[in-house]
Amino acid sequence: MERPVAPVMRSKLFVPGSRPELFAKAAASAADALSFDLEDAVAPSRKAEAREAVAGFLRGDLPANQAMVVRVNGLATPLFAEDVAAVAVPGLHLLNLPMVEGAEEVREAAAALARAEAANGVARPIGILCNIETPRGLRLAAEIAGADPRVVGLQIGYADLFEPAGIDRTDPAALAHVRMAVRLAAAEAGVAAYDGAWAKVAEPDAYRAEAEAARRMGFAGKSCIHPTQIALANEVFRPSEAAIAKARKVVAAAETQIAGGTGAFLVDGDMVDAPFIESARALLALARRLGLPGTEG
């Protein structure tokens, strides 16, 4: 099958599946993606109710500029099959798998997703976003990322990863280690990496600092647990005018230099070769998808 196209997800707003009164408000926000949660945010007694509410919303009129994501209950739970069967509808872009610990789990989920797509008349493939939130999952992150063509990204779950091990959620060394491990695992498979949530809503500067640290490591976006975090994520992960201008110079120079038989050359005093050209093209592609100025033509 063809690999699903990964949506732009600078900001991914968390929405509890058991709070349907919030769905329309979330859809009216500036979030690139909405992540409806059927797992931790929903009490056991309300799982079926939440599933029906999210499935009903996905079958309605959805914003054209937002990606729809659903975090289902874990593969090992009896709820997984019912979740996938209900939410794998044309309005869904990504199925978010929690607590992923191996490639076989991803392949099993992909098979269940394929069956649900066929039953629900889904024409385009729905992607899979895998949460890396256990020690084993982190160790096997590269295998998870490359397990199936449906996988479009890895997402860090800091609370589940750090809390049981007694690791300080704010420790810079721990954060940097996990981010680098996840980013390189995603890069090996050619998929995106997304930073996890920051729970202290009243600390926007800390959220921005985390987002900027993730961006410097090549992450594509960050989760938002409150609407006030959306603008921060969108700004941090938006290519700057200076970056767009430099990328345009690199791509333009590459076309001339490579045609003349030169593989490495200078742009504004910086040496440029294949990896830098590829990075510049990727940045311009993102800027075009966002409709940013300086990307015309």
Sequence and secondary structure as in RCSB ss.txt:
>XXXX:A:sequence
MERPVAPVMRSKLFVPGSRPELFAKAAASAADALSFDLEDAVAPSRKAEAREAVAGFLRGDLPANQAMVVRVNGL
ATPLFAEDVAAVAVPGLHLLNLPMVEGAEEVREAAAALARAEAANGVARPIGILCNIETPRGLRLAAEIAGADPR
VVGLQIGYADLFEPAGIDRTDPAALAHVRMAVRLAAAEAGVAAYDGAWAKVAEPDAYRAEAEAARRMGFAGKSCI
HPTQIALANEVFRPSEAAIAKARKVVAAAETQIAGGTGAFLVDGDMVDAPFIESARALLALARRLGLPGTEG
>XXXX:A:secstr
         SEEEEEETT GGGHHHHHTSS SEEEEESSTTS GGGHHHHHHHHHHHHTS   TT EEEEE   T
TSTTHHHHHHHH STT  EEEESS   HHHHHHHHHHHHHHHHHHT  S  EEEEEE SHHHHHTHHHHHTS TT
EEEEEE HHHHHGGGT  TT HHHHHHHHHHHHHHHHHHT EEEE     TT HHHHHHHHHHHHHTT  EEEES
SGGGHHHHHHHTS  HHHHHHHHHHHHHHHHHHHTT SSEEETTEEE HHHHHHHHHHHHHHHHTT TT   
